[in-house]
Amino acid sequence: MAFVYADNAATTPLDSEVLAAMMPYLKEEYGNASQPYLFAHQPSKAIENARQTVARCINAEPDEIFFTSGGTESNNLAVKGIAFACKTAGNLLISAVEQYAVIRSCRSLEQFGFSTELLPVSADGTVLPETLKKKITPKTRLVSVMLANNEIGTVEPVAQLAKIANESGALFHTDAVQAVGHIPIDVKALGVDMLSASAHKFNGPKGVGFLYVRKGTPIVPLCNGGSQENGLRAGTENVAGIVGLAKALEKKNSTLFENAKHLQKLEKQLLLKLAGASPVQNGAENHLPGLVSLSFPGIDAEGLLHVLDLNGICVSAGAACNQNFTEISHVLKAIGLQEETAHGTIRISFGTANTEEDVDQIAHAILHYIDAIGRKDST
């Protein structure tokens, strides 16, 4: 029985070339990049080279890239950094399918006089531009809508939404943690003021990410101390992680279309194999390649995941950060899934290393479980 990892939306394996690029900064070039002596020169140069690489990959300027510890910190810095820079409190508009790092960051600001409002989504998880137009007011300080959803894969119309926000005088942030390295991203074309990303979602190391902040955007630091990251994010830089992030993103961006084609092929194969079980596919037609949210009404997703795990197969149910499978995720609630359907929902997210044999193994295990449950219920 071969081990099959198909939960790449939760995290991805570290690329061997990325690890090789990181190693010198874990061993020989371990100097503190903020120090003035010669031994710190190479680590400092490596950070700036990484900053240029990341900027090039998303069509930004190097001084618009700020390295963080990952997506959660980037989201917190974006939301709270903007709020604390405001002269007066106001309204925060976020989609109902945001990650908790955005939702709870906004909720935490309510003690300072801000209000949070959730933008409803359509049945496929899309924030419709007309919805934002109806909800936005002169008191709206920030709109935050993720670029691609981590549970159902829906790619949001961020360029349209950002335009509406900016024309109304509000800033726009997008949590692109699930999207960076998987679909083409051009921050200038998107028109966003801020964009969050995390390296471990695109075959980089855990514990490092970045926040893009458009020049002129009013934002204050959350972590005070030294002058690292142009004063926006104090603390000794994670040189090896930053180098790994840049290498991983550069490599993923160079093969975006080939990877997408491969993942779409695996996705199509899976759906064909499972057609007899009549699963409901969640999400929009425009979704992340290889991320498949499937609902099997009447089937307990927790039980299915347990059986798959025993068969050496890793997939997830609901949000990857939610270990309580008996509770329906806020994303599935937001798209209006009935309780029975939501409880039977799993997420399969393929990566570039997955094969057609992996798909066959996953489909066989799912069909075998459903058939066994069916036989048990009929007796």
C-alpha positions as CSV (number, residue, x, y, z in Angstrom):
1,M,0.0,0.0,0.0
2,A,1.6,3.2,-1.2
3,F,1.4,6.4,0.9
4,V,-0.6,9.1,-0.9
5,Y,-0.4,12.7,0.3
6,A,-3.3,14.8,-1.2
7,D,-3.7,17.6,1.3
8,N,-1.4,20.2,-0.4
9,A,-3.9,23.0,0.4
10,A,-2.8,22.4,4.1
11,T,0.9,22.4,3.4
12,T,3.3,21.2,0.7
13,P,6.5,19.2,0.8
14,L,9.7,21.2,0.9
15,D,11.3,21.2,-2.6
16,S,14.8,19.7,-2.6
17,E,16.3,22.6,-4.6
18,V,14.7,25.0,-2.1
19,L,16.4,23.2,0.8
20,A,19.7,23.3,-1.0
21,A,19.4,27.0,-1.4
22,M,18.6,27.4,2.3
23,M,21.4,25.3,3.7
24,P,24.3,27.8,3.5
25,Y,22.3,30.2,5.6
26,L,21.6,27.5,8.2
27,K,25.3,26.5,8.4
28,E,28.1,28.6,7.0
29,E,26.4,32.0,6.5
30,Y,24.6,32.2,9.8
31,G,25.4,35.8,10.5
32,N,22.8,38.3,11.7
33,A,21.9,40.3,8.6
34,S,21.4,43.5,10.7
35,Q,25.0,43.6,12.0
36,P,27.4,46.1,10.4
37,Y,30.4,43.7,10.0
38,L,31.5,41.9,6.9
39,F,30.2,38.5,8.1
40,A,26.7,39.9,8.0
41,H,27.1,41.1,4.4
42,Q,26.1,37.9,2.6
43,P,23.0,37.2,4.7
44,S,21.9,40.8,4.2
45,K,22.5,40.6,0.5
46,A,20.6,37.3,0.3
47,I,17.5,38.9,1.9
48,E,17.6,41.8,-0.6
49,N,18.0,39.4,-3.5
50,A,15.1,37.4,-2.2
51,R,13.0,40.6,-1.9
52,Q,13.8,41.4,-5.6
53,T,12.8,37.9,-6.7
54,V,9.5,38.0,-4.8
55,A,8.7,41.4,-6.2
56,R,9.4,40.3,-9.7
57,C,7.2,37.2,-9.3
58,I,4.1,39.3,-8.4
59,N,5.0,42.5,-10.4
60,A,5.7,44.6,-7.4
61,E,8.6,46.9,-6.3
62,P,11.2,45.4,-4.0
63,D,10.5,48.0,-1.3
64,E,6.8,46.9,-1.3
65,I,7.7,43.4,0.0
66,F,7.9,42.8,3.8
67,F,8.9,39.4,5.1
68,T,6.9,37.8,8.0
69,S,6.5,34.5,9.8
70,G,3.7,33.4,7.5
71,G,0.2,34.0,6.3
72,T,-1.4,34.5,9.8
73,E,1.1,37.3,10.7
74,S,0.8,38.9,7.2
75,N,-3.0,38.9,7.6
76,N,-2.8,40.4,11.1
77,L,-0.4,43.0,10.0
78,A,-2.5,44.0,7.1
79,V,-5.8,44.3,9.0
80,K,-4.5,45.7,12.3
81,G,-1.8,47.8,10.8
82,I,-4.3,49.6,8.6
83,A,-6.8,50.0,11.4
84,F,-4.3,51.5,13.9
85,A,-3.1,53.9,11.2
86,C,-6.7,55.3,10.9
87,K,-7.4,58.6,12.5
88,T,-10.9,57.4,13.3
89,A,-12.5,54.0,13.6
90,G,-14.8,52.7,10.9
91,N,-16.3,49.7,9.2
92,L,-14.3,46.6,8.1
93,L,-15.9,44.6,5.2
94,I,-14.7,41.0,4.8
95,S,-16.1,38.0,3.0
96,A,-17.9,35.3,4.9
97,V,-15.4,32.7,3.6
98,E,-12.2,34.3,4.9
99,Q,-9.6,32.5,6.9
100,Y,-9.9,32.9,10.6
101,A,-6.7,35.0,10.7
102,V,-8.6,37.7,8.9
103,I,-12.0,37.2,10.6
104,R,-10.6,37.2,14.1
105,S,-8.2,40.1,13.4
106,C,-11.2,42.2,12.4
107,R,-13.2,41.0,15.4
108,S,-10.4,42.0,17.8
109,L,-10.6,45.5,16.5
110,E,-14.2,45.9,17.7
111,Q,-12.9,46.9,21.2
112,F,-11.3,49.9,19.5
113,G,-14.6,51.1,18.0
114,F,-14.4,49.3,14.6
115,S,-17.3,47.3,13.3
116,T,-17.0,44.2,11.2
117,E,-19.5,43.1,8.5
118,L,-19.4,39.9,6.5
119,L,-20.0,40.0,2.8
120,P,-22.3,37.1,1.8
121,V,-21.2,34.8,-1.0
122,S,-23.0,33.0,-3.8
123,A,-23.6,29.3,-3.8
124,D,-20.2,28.7,-5.4
125,G,-18.4,30.9,-2.8
126,T,-18.0,34.0,-4.9
127,V,-18.2,37.6,-3.6
128,L,-20.3,39.3,-6.2
129,P,-19.2,42.9,-7.1
130,E,-22.8,44.1,-6.7
131,T,-22.8,42.8,-3.2
132,L,-19.8,44.9,-2.3
133,K,-21.3,48.0,-4.0
134,K,-24.4,47.7,-1.8
135,K,-22.4,47.2,1.5
136,I,-19.6,49.7,1.2
137,T,-20.0,53.1,2.7
138,P,-17.9,56.2,3.3
139,K,-17.1,54.8,6.8
140,T,-15.6,51.6,5.3
141,R,-11.8,51.7,6.1
142,L,-10.8,48.3,4.7
143,V,-12.2,45.6,2.5
144,S,-10.6,42.1,2.7
145,V,-11.5,39.3,0.3
146,M,-9.2,36.3,-0.2
147,L,-7.9,35.7,-3.7
148,A,-8.7,31.9,-3.6
149,N,-10.6,30.0,-1.0
150,N,-8.7,27.3,0.9
151,E,-11.6,24.9,1.3
152,I,-13.5,25.0,-2.0
153,G,-10.9,26.6,-4.3
154,T,-13.1,29.4,-5.6
155,V,-11.0,32.2,-7.2
156,E,-12.6,35.6,-6.3
157,P,-13.0,38.5,-8.7
158,V,-10.5,40.5,-6.7
159,A,-9.6,43.1,-9.4
160,Q,-13.2,44.2,-9.7
161,L,-13.7,44.2,-5.9
162,A,-10.5,46.2,-5.3
163,K,-11.6,48.8,-7.9
164,I,-14.9,49.2,-6.1
165,A,-13.2,49.6,-2.7
166,N,-10.6,52.1,-4.0
167,E,-13.2,54.2,-5.8
168,S,-15.1,54.4,-2.5
169,G,-12.1,55.5,-0.5
170,A,-11.4,52.2,1.2
171,L,-8.2,50.2,1.2
172,F,-8.2,46.6,-0.2
173,H,-6.4,43.6,1.2
174,T,-6.4,40.1,-0.3
175,D,-5.3,36.9,1.5
176,A,-3.5,35.2,-1.3
177,V,-2.0,32.4,0.8
178,Q,-3.7,29.7,-1.1
179,A,-3.2,31.3,-4.5
180,V,0.5,32.5,-4.6
181,G,2.6,30.0,-6.6
182,H,-0.5,28.3,-8.1
183,I,-2.1,30.9,-10.3
184,P,-0.6,34.0,-12.1
185,I,-0.5,37.0,-9.8
186,D,0.1,40.6,-10.8
187,V,-0.5,43.1,-8.0
188,K,-0.7,46.0,-10.3
189,A,-3.4,44.3,-12.5
190,L,-5.3,43.3,-9.4
191,G,-5.2,46.8,-8.0
192,V,-4.8,45.6,-4.4
193,D,-3.2,47.7,-1.6
194,M,-2.0,44.6,0.3
195,L,-1.5,40.9,-0.4
196,S,-0.5,38.1,2.0
197,A,1.4,34.9,1.2
198,S,3.0,32.0,3.0
199,A,5.9,29.9,1.7
200,H,4.8,26.5,2.9
201,K,1.8,26.6,0.5
202,F,4.1,26.6,-2.5
203,N,6.8,24.0,-1.6
204,G,8.8,26.4,0.6
205,P,9.7,26.2,4.3
206,K,7.2,26.7,7.1
207,G,7.4,29.8,9.3
208,V,8.0,32.4,6.6
209,G,5.8,34.5,4.4
210,F,5.4,38.0,3.1
211,L,3.1,40.9,2.9
212,Y,2.9,43.1,-0.2
213,V,2.1,46.7,0.7
214,R,1.6,49.2,-2.1
215,K,3.6,52.4,-1.8
216,G,1.8,55.1,0.0
217,T,-0.5,52.8,1.9
218,P,-0.9,54.0,5.5
219,I,0.2,51.1,7.8
220,V,1.8,50.9,11.2
221,P,3.9,48.0,12.7
222,L,2.4,45.5,15.1
223,C,5.8,44.3,16.4
224,N,8.0,47.0,17.7
225,G,11.7,46.8,18.2
226,G,14.4,47.1,15.7
227,S,14.3,48.7,12.3
228,Q,14.2,45.5,10.2
229,E,11.9,45.3,7.2
230,N,12.0,49.1,6.8
231,G,10.6,49.5,10.3
232,L,7.4,47.6,9.6
233,R,8.4,44.3,11.1
234,A,11.0,44.2,13.9
235,G,13.0,41.1,14.8
236,T,16.0,39.2,13.5
237,E,15.4,38.1,10.0
238,N,14.8,34.4,9.2
239,V,17.5,34.5,6.4
240,A,17.3,30.8,5.4
241,G,13.5,30.9,5.4
242,I,13.4,34.0,3.3
243,V,15.9,32.6,0.8
244,G,13.8,29.4,0.6
245,L,10.6,31.3,0.1
246,A,12.1,33.3,-2.8
247,K,13.6,30.2,-4.4
248,A,10.3,28.2,-4.1
249,L,8.2,31.0,-5.5
250,E,10.6,31.6,-8.4
251,K,10.5,27.9,-9.3
252,K,6.7,27.6,-9.0
253,N,6.2,30.7,-11.1
254,S,8.4,29.3,-13.9
255,T,6.2,26.2,-14.2
256,L,2.7,27.6,-13.4
257,F,1.0,26.6,-16.6
258,E,2.6,23.1,-16.8
259,N,1.7,22.5,-13.1
260,A,-1.9,23.7,-13.7
261,K,-2.3,21.4,-16.6
262,H,-1.1,18.4,-14.7
263,L,-3.3,19.2,-11.7
264,Q,-6.4,19.7,-13.8
265,K,-5.8,16.3,-15.5
266,L,-5.6,14.6,-12.1
267,E,-8.8,16.4,-11.0
268,K,-10.7,15.3,-14.1
269,Q,-9.5,11.8,-13.6
270,L,-10.7,11.8,-10.0
271,L,-14.2,13.1,-10.9
272,L,-14.6,10.5,-13.6
273,K,-13.6,7.7,-11.2
274,L,-16.0,8.9,-8.6
275,A,-18.9,9.6,-11.0
276,G,-20.8,6.5,-9.9
277,A,-21.0,7.8,-6.3
278,S,-22.6,11.1,-7.6
279,P,-20.6,13.5,-5.4
280,V,-21.5,17.2,-5.3
281,Q,-18.6,19.3,-6.3
282,N,-18.4,22.6,-4.3
283,G,-16.8,25.8,-5.5
284,A,-16.8,27.9,-8.7
285,E,-15.9,26.8,-12.2
286,N,-13.0,29.2,-11.8
287,H,-11.1,27.5,-9.0
288,L,-7.6,26.6,-8.0
289,P,-6.2,23.7,-10.2
290,G,-6.3,20.4,-8.3
291,L,-8.3,21.5,-5.3
292,V,-11.5,19.5,-5.2
293,S,-14.2,19.9,-2.6
294,L,-16.6,17.0,-2.8
295,S,-19.8,16.3,-0.7
296,F,-21.2,12.8,-0.4
297,P,-24.7,13.3,1.2
298,G,-25.4,10.7,3.9
299,I,-21.7,9.9,4.3
300,D,-19.8,10.8,7.5
301,A,-16.6,12.6,6.4
302,E,-14.9,11.9,9.6
303,G,-15.4,8.2,9.2
304,L,-14.3,8.3,5.6
305,L,-11.1,10.2,6.5
306,H,-10.3,7.7,9.2
307,V,-10.6,4.8,6.7
308,L,-8.5,6.8,4.1
309,D,-5.9,7.4,6.8
310,L,-5.7,3.7,7.6
311,N,-5.1,3.2,3.8
312,G,-2.2,5.6,3.8
313,I,-4.1,8.4,2.2
314,C,-4.1,12.0,3.5
315,V,-7.0,14.3,2.6
316,S,-9.0,16.7,4.8
317,A,-12.5,17.5,5.8
318,G,-13.6,21.2,6.0
319,A,-10.9,23.6,6.9
320,A,-7.4,22.2,7.4
321,C,-7.0,24.2,10.6
322,N,-10.2,22.8,12.1
323,Q,-9.7,19.4,13.8
324,N,-13.3,19.2,15.1
325,F,-14.9,17.4,12.1
326,T,-18.4,17.3,13.8
327,E,-18.7,21.1,13.4
328,I,-19.6,22.3,9.9
329,S,-17.0,24.8,8.7
330,H,-18.0,28.5,8.3
331,V,-17.2,28.2,4.5
332,L,-19.6,25.4,3.9
333,K,-22.3,27.2,5.9
334,A,-21.6,30.4,3.9
335,I,-22.3,28.6,0.6
336,G,-25.5,27.2,2.0
337,L,-24.8,23.5,2.2
338,Q,-27.4,21.5,4.0
339,E,-26.1,19.9,7.2
340,E,-26.3,16.3,5.9
341,T,-24.3,17.4,2.8
342,A,-21.8,19.4,4.7
343,H,-21.0,16.6,7.1
344,G,-20.1,14.4,4.1
345,T,-17.7,16.9,2.6
346,I,-14.0,16.2,2.0
347,R,-11.2,18.3,0.4
348,I,-8.7,16.6,-1.9
349,S,-5.9,18.9,-3.0
350,F,-3.3,17.6,-5.4
351,G,0.3,18.7,-5.7
352,T,2.8,18.5,-8.5
353,A,4.2,15.3,-7.1
354,N,0.9,13.4,-7.3
355,T,0.3,10.8,-10.0
356,E,-2.5,9.1,-11.8
357,E,-1.8,6.1,-9.6
358,D,-2.5,8.2,-6.6
359,V,-5.8,9.2,-8.0
360,D,-6.8,5.6,-8.6
361,Q,-5.8,4.7,-5.1
362,I,-7.9,7.6,-3.6
363,A,-10.9,6.8,-5.8
364,H,-10.8,3.1,-5.0
365,A,-10.7,3.7,-1.3
366,I,-13.6,6.2,-1.3
367,L,-15.8,4.0,-3.5
368,H,-15.0,0.9,-1.3
369,Y,-16.0,2.8,1.8
370,I,-19.2,4.1,0.3
371,D,-20.1,0.7,-1.0
372,A,-19.4,-0.9,2.5
373,I,-21.5,1.8,4.2
374,G,-24.3,1.2,1.7
375,R,-24.2,-2.6,2.3
376,K,-24.2,-2.0,6.0
377,D,-27.2,0.3,5.9
378,S,-29.2,-2.0,3.7
379,T,-28.9,-5.0,6.1
